[in-house]
């Protein structure tokens, strides 16, 4: 197994209201990365993360499920979480150990109670966020309304990095604001896509959004701002570090478009996460509580000492108790009777 440097790891939780498509999005990512050879079905009980017989019976996620894949020489550790409020504890504990939250929104139902809840929990942990509007191949989708809902609920800095071209049955095209291009996905479920120049009817709108994006990014880098004023534009490569910093600082919150059941949109979402997403390096410290004095301290995530955080313990028949944790130096210290600190 390849050893990844901390900067080349992306730990994130996929969260959202129940039924928004989190498990299917996880399946699309696994499929596109080559970890599985087809996208499983919730109805038939063939998804990777919904493995428990109770989940097969109810056809919903009940447990948080850690998954992993490799994409563009970056290691993804992702946690597929339940969305129904009865199991919100699974999502909360998952958010406690990751570096970012991917918040999935149903393309027809829009922002729901569960969406707002996981947003607030992610904010409590000071996590960068990415919004994914999923299910754009359904009838009666409402992307524009959802975008406005998101701005109203979460702030005016919510920004569409993609716009759907042909939302509804047959959906397979988006315009990409970052690259100013049209992306067309294959309809064979492979998740592959092609890139081409923007159609004329989109050029003016995307130019305006691209300039707005540059202004967001340049807020974190005066050099970029000067270059933008001098040249009138910046390439994706020139914006890379500024874009990464803007994501960490939540200067803007990007929105992506997907139809996970058809494996449409997952590849570009993973491209973005691999290039600009949060790594353990971006979280210099985490707060922990001294179990003896209840004093709050900052624990450094610099690799100077092993740091693990157990986020889930279950009891399985014929196996016993199983504890799930993320460990590669940069997560919260947990108390097991001998450790000094207990997580908050």
C-alpha positions as CSV (number, residue, x, y, z in Angstrom):
1,X,0.0,0.0,0.0
2,X,1.3,3.4,-0.9
3,X,2.3,5.8,1.9
4,X,0.7,9.1,1.4
5,X,2.0,12.4,2.8
6,X,-0.5,14.3,4.9
7,X,-0.9,17.0,2.2
8,X,-2.1,14.2,-0.2
9,X,-4.9,12.9,1.9
10,X,-8.5,14.1,1.9
11,X,-10.7,13.2,4.9
12,X,-14.3,14.2,4.4
13,X,-17.9,13.2,5.4
14,X,-20.8,13.0,3.0
15,X,-23.8,14.4,4.9
16,X,-27.2,15.7,4.1
17,X,-31.0,15.2,4.6
18,X,-32.3,11.6,4.2
19,X,-32.9,10.5,0.6
20,X,-30.7,13.2,-0.9
21,X,-28.4,10.6,-2.5
22,X,-25.3,10.4,-0.3
23,X,-24.9,6.6,-0.5
24,X,-25.3,6.7,-4.3
25,X,-22.8,9.5,-4.6
26,X,-20.4,7.5,-2.6
27,X,-21.0,4.6,-5.0
28,X,-20.4,6.8,-8.0
29,X,-17.1,7.9,-6.6
30,X,-16.0,4.4,-5.8
31,X,-17.0,3.3,-9.3
32,X,-15.3,6.1,-11.1
33,X,-12.1,5.5,-9.2
34,X,-12.1,1.8,-10.1
35,X,-12.7,0.6,-6.5
36,X,-15.9,-1.2,-7.7
37,X,-16.9,-2.2,-11.2
38,X,-20.5,-0.9,-11.0
39,X,-22.7,1.4,-9.0
40,X,-24.7,-0.6,-6.5
41,X,-28.4,-0.2,-5.9
42,X,-30.1,0.7,-2.6
43,X,-33.3,-1.1,-3.6
44,X,-31.4,-4.3,-4.3
45,X,-29.1,-4.0,-1.2
46,X,-25.9,-4.0,-3.3
47,X,-24.2,-0.7,-2.2
48,X,-20.9,-0.9,-0.4
49,X,-21.7,1.3,2.5
50,X,-25.2,0.1,3.3
51,X,-24.1,-3.4,4.3
52,X,-26.1,-4.1,7.4
53,X,-29.3,-6.3,7.1
54,X,-31.3,-3.5,8.8
55,X,-30.2,-1.1,6.1
56,X,-31.2,-3.6,3.4
57,X,-34.6,-4.0,5.1
58,X,-35.3,-0.3,5.5
59,X,-33.5,0.8,2.3
60,X,-31.9,3.7,4.2
61,X,-28.5,4.3,5.8
62,X,-28.5,3.7,9.5
63,X,-24.7,3.5,10.2
64,X,-21.9,5.7,9.1
65,X,-19.5,3.8,6.8
66,X,-15.9,4.7,6.2
67,X,-14.7,4.2,2.6
68,X,-11.5,4.9,0.7
69,X,-10.3,5.4,-2.8
70,X,-7.4,6.9,-4.8
71,X,-7.9,9.7,-7.3
72,X,-5.2,11.6,-9.2
73,X,-2.5,10.4,-6.7
74,X,-4.6,11.6,-3.8
75,X,-6.0,9.4,-1.1
76,X,-9.7,9.9,-0.2
77,X,-11.0,8.7,3.2
78,X,-14.7,9.4,3.0
79,X,-17.5,8.6,5.4
80,X,-21.0,8.0,4.1
81,X,-23.4,9.0,6.8
82,X,-27.2,8.5,7.5
83,X,-29.5,11.5,6.8
84,X,-32.6,10.6,8.8
85,X,-32.8,12.4,12.2
86,X,-33.1,9.2,14.2
87,X,-29.5,8.5,13.3
88,X,-28.0,12.0,13.3
89,X,-25.5,11.0,16.0
90,X,-23.7,8.9,13.3
91,X,-23.3,12.1,11.2
92,X,-22.2,14.2,14.1
93,X,-19.5,11.8,15.2
94,X,-18.2,11.5,11.6
95,X,-17.9,15.2,11.2
96,X,-15.8,15.3,14.4
97,X,-12.9,13.4,12.7
98,X,-12.8,14.8,9.2
99,X,-11.3,17.9,7.5
100,X,-14.3,18.9,5.4
101,X,-18.0,18.3,4.8
102,X,-19.6,17.4,1.4
103,X,-23.3,18.4,1.9
104,X,-25.7,16.7,-0.5
105,X,-28.9,18.5,-1.5
106,X,-31.8,16.8,-3.3
107,X,-32.3,18.5,-6.7
108,X,-36.1,18.4,-6.3
109,X,-36.7,18.9,-2.6
110,X,-34.0,21.5,-2.1
111,X,-32.8,22.7,1.3
112,X,-34.4,20.5,4.0
113,X,-34.3,20.3,7.8
114,X,-31.5,17.8,7.8
115,X,-29.5,20.0,5.4
116,X,-29.6,22.8,7.9
117,X,-28.7,20.5,10.8
118,X,-25.6,19.0,9.2
119,X,-24.5,22.5,8.0
120,X,-24.7,23.7,11.6
121,X,-22.8,20.7,13.0
122,X,-20.1,21.2,10.3
123,X,-19.9,24.8,11.2
124,X,-19.5,24.0,14.9
125,X,-16.4,21.9,13.9
126,X,-15.2,24.8,11.7
127,X,-15.1,22.5,8.7
128,X,-14.9,23.8,5.1
129,X,-17.9,22.8,3.1
130,X,-18.8,21.9,-0.5
131,X,-22.5,21.7,-1.6
132,X,-23.6,19.0,-4.2
133,X,-27.0,19.3,-5.8
134,X,-27.7,15.7,-6.7
135,X,-30.4,14.0,-8.8
136,X,-30.5,16.6,-11.6
137,X,-31.7,13.8,-13.9
138,X,-35.1,13.8,-12.2
139,X,-38.2,15.6,-13.3
140,X,-39.1,18.9,-11.7
141,X,-35.6,19.8,-10.6
142,X,-35.1,23.4,-9.4
143,X,-31.4,24.3,-9.4
144,X,-31.9,28.1,-9.6
145,X,-34.3,28.0,-6.6
146,X,-31.9,25.8,-4.6
147,X,-29.0,28.1,-5.3
148,X,-31.1,31.0,-4.0
149,X,-32.3,28.9,-1.0
150,X,-28.6,28.1,-0.2
151,X,-27.6,31.8,-0.3
152,X,-30.6,32.7,1.9
153,X,-29.8,30.0,4.5
154,X,-26.0,29.8,4.4
155,X,-24.8,33.1,3.1
156,X,-24.3,35.1,0.0
157,X,-20.9,33.6,-0.5
158,X,-22.5,30.3,-1.8
159,X,-21.2,30.1,-5.3
160,X,-22.1,27.9,-8.3
161,X,-18.9,26.4,-9.7
162,X,-21.1,24.5,-12.1
163,X,-24.5,25.1,-13.7
164,X,-26.7,22.4,-15.2
165,X,-27.4,22.7,-19.0
166,X,-30.1,20.1,-19.5
167,X,-31.5,19.3,-16.1
168,X,-34.2,16.7,-16.0
169,X,-34.4,13.2,-17.6
170,X,-31.4,12.8,-19.9
171,X,-29.2,15.2,-17.9
172,X,-25.6,14.9,-18.8
173,X,-24.2,18.4,-19.4
174,X,-22.9,21.2,-17.1
175,X,-21.0,24.4,-17.7
176,X,-17.9,24.7,-15.5
177,X,-17.3,28.2,-14.2
178,X,-13.7,27.6,-13.1
179,X,-12.6,26.3,-16.5
180,X,-15.1,28.3,-18.5
181,X,-16.1,25.2,-20.6
182,X,-18.9,22.8,-21.4
183,X,-18.6,19.3,-19.8
184,X,-20.5,16.5,-21.4
185,X,-20.8,13.2,-19.5
186,X,-21.1,9.8,-21.1
187,X,-24.6,8.2,-20.6
188,X,-23.2,4.7,-20.2
189,X,-22.7,5.0,-16.4
190,X,-18.9,5.1,-16.7
191,X,-18.6,8.6,-15.4
192,X,-16.3,9.7,-18.2
193,X,-16.6,13.1,-19.7
194,X,-15.4,15.4,-22.5
195,X,-14.6,19.1,-22.4
196,X,-15.3,21.7,-25.1
197,X,-15.7,25.4,-25.6
198,X,-18.8,27.1,-24.2
199,X,-21.7,27.5,-26.4
200,X,-22.3,31.2,-27.4
201,X,-25.4,31.5,-25.3
202,X,-23.5,30.7,-22.1
203,X,-20.4,32.8,-22.7
204,X,-21.5,36.1,-21.2
205,X,-23.1,34.6,-18.1
206,X,-20.0,32.4,-17.4
207,X,-17.6,35.2,-18.0
208,X,-19.4,37.3,-15.3
209,X,-19.4,34.4,-12.8
210,X,-15.7,33.6,-13.6
211,X,-14.8,37.2,-12.8
212,X,-16.8,37.0,-9.6
213,X,-15.0,33.8,-8.7
214,X,-11.6,35.4,-9.2
215,X,-12.6,38.3,-6.9
216,X,-13.5,35.8,-4.2
217,X,-10.1,34.0,-4.7
218,X,-8.1,37.1,-4.9
219,X,-9.3,38.3,-1.5
220,X,-6.9,35.9,0.1
221,X,-3.9,36.9,-2.2
222,X,-3.0,40.5,-3.1
223,X,-0.7,39.3,-5.8
224,X,-3.5,37.5,-7.6
225,X,-5.7,40.6,-7.3
226,X,-3.0,42.8,-8.9
227,X,-2.5,40.3,-11.7
228,X,-6.2,40.2,-12.3
229,X,-6.5,44.0,-12.6
230,X,-3.5,44.1,-14.9
231,X,-4.5,41.2,-17.2
232,X,-8.2,40.9,-16.8
233,X,-8.1,37.2,-16.1
234,X,-6.3,34.4,-14.3
235,X,-5.8,30.7,-15.3
236,X,-6.9,27.8,-13.2
237,X,-3.2,27.1,-12.4
238,X,-2.6,30.7,-11.3
239,X,-5.6,30.6,-9.0
240,X,-4.7,27.2,-7.5
241,X,-3.2,28.3,-4.1
242,X,-5.6,31.2,-3.7
243,X,-8.6,28.9,-4.5
244,X,-7.3,26.3,-1.9
245,X,-7.0,29.1,0.7
246,X,-10.5,30.5,-0.1
247,X,-12.0,27.0,0.5
248,X,-10.3,26.7,3.9
249,X,-11.4,30.2,4.9
250,X,-14.9,29.6,3.5
251,X,-14.5,32.8,1.6
252,X,-16.9,31.1,-0.8
253,X,-18.8,27.8,-0.7
254,X,-18.8,26.0,-4.0
255,X,-21.8,24.2,-5.5
256,X,-21.5,21.2,-7.8
257,X,-24.1,19.4,-10.0
258,X,-24.5,15.6,-10.1
259,X,-26.8,12.7,-11.0
260,X,-25.1,10.0,-9.0
261,X,-27.3,7.1,-10.1
262,X,-26.0,7.7,-13.7
263,X,-22.4,8.5,-12.5
264,X,-22.7,12.1,-13.8
265,X,-20.7,14.7,-12.1
266,X,-18.7,12.6,-9.6
267,X,-15.4,12.8,-11.6
268,X,-15.3,16.6,-11.7
269,X,-16.3,16.8,-8.0
270,X,-13.4,14.5,-7.2
271,X,-11.0,16.5,-9.4
272,X,-11.9,19.6,-7.3
273,X,-11.5,17.8,-4.0
274,X,-8.2,16.4,-4.9
275,X,-6.8,19.8,-6.1
276,X,-8.4,22.2,-3.7
277,X,-9.9,20.2,-0.9
278,X,-8.8,20.2,2.8
279,X,-6.0,18.0,3.9
280,X,-4.9,17.2,7.5
281,X,-2.2,19.8,7.1
282,X,-4.8,22.5,6.8
283,X,-6.0,21.8,10.4
284,X,-2.9,22.8,12.4
285,X,-4.6,21.9,15.8
286,X,-7.7,20.5,17.3
287,X,-9.2,21.2,20.6
288,X,-9.2,18.5,23.3
289,X,-10.1,18.5,27.0
290,X,-7.8,17.4,29.8
291,X,-9.8,14.6,31.5
292,X,-8.4,15.5,34.9
293,X,-8.7,19.3,35.0
294,X,-11.3,19.8,32.2
295,X,-8.9,22.4,30.8
296,X,-9.3,22.9,27.0
297,X,-6.0,22.6,25.1
298,X,-4.9,22.7,21.5
299,X,-3.4,19.5,20.2
300,X,-0.9,19.9,17.4
301,X,-1.5,17.9,14.2
302,X,2.1,18.0,13.1
303,X,3.0,14.3,13.3
304,X,5.1,14.8,16.4
305,X,3.0,12.2,18.2
306,X,0.4,9.6,17.2
307,X,-3.1,11.1,17.3
308,X,-6.2,9.0,16.8
309,X,-9.9,9.6,17.3
310,X,-12.3,6.7,17.7
311,X,-15.6,8.0,16.2
312,X,-17.7,4.8,16.3
313,X,-17.8,1.5,18.3
314,X,-20.2,-1.3,17.4
315,X,-20.8,-4.8,18.7
316,X,-21.1,-7.4,16.0
317,X,-22.2,-11.0,16.5
318,X,-19.3,-13.5,16.3
319,X,-16.8,-10.6,16.2
320,X,-17.3,-8.6,19.3
321,X,-16.7,-4.9,19.7
322,X,-15.3,-3.0,16.7
323,X,-13.9,0.5,17.0
324,X,-13.6,2.8,13.9
325,X,-11.0,5.5,14.0
326,X,-8.9,7.7,11.7
327,X,-5.3,7.8,12.9
328,X,-2.7,9.2,10.6
329,X,-1.3,11.7,13.2
330,X,-3.7,14.5,12.7
331,X,-6.9,13.5,14.4
332,X,-8.1,14.1,18.0
333,X,-6.6,12.2,20.8
334,X,-9.1,10.0,22.6
335,X,-9.1,8.8,26.1
336,X,-8.9,5.0,26.8
337,X,-7.9,5.2,30.5
338,X,-4.3,6.0,30.0
339,X,-4.3,8.8,27.4
340,X,-4.0,12.3,28.8
341,X,-6.7,14.0,26.7
342,X,-10.3,13.3,25.9
343,X,-11.9,14.6,22.7
344,X,-14.5,17.3,22.9
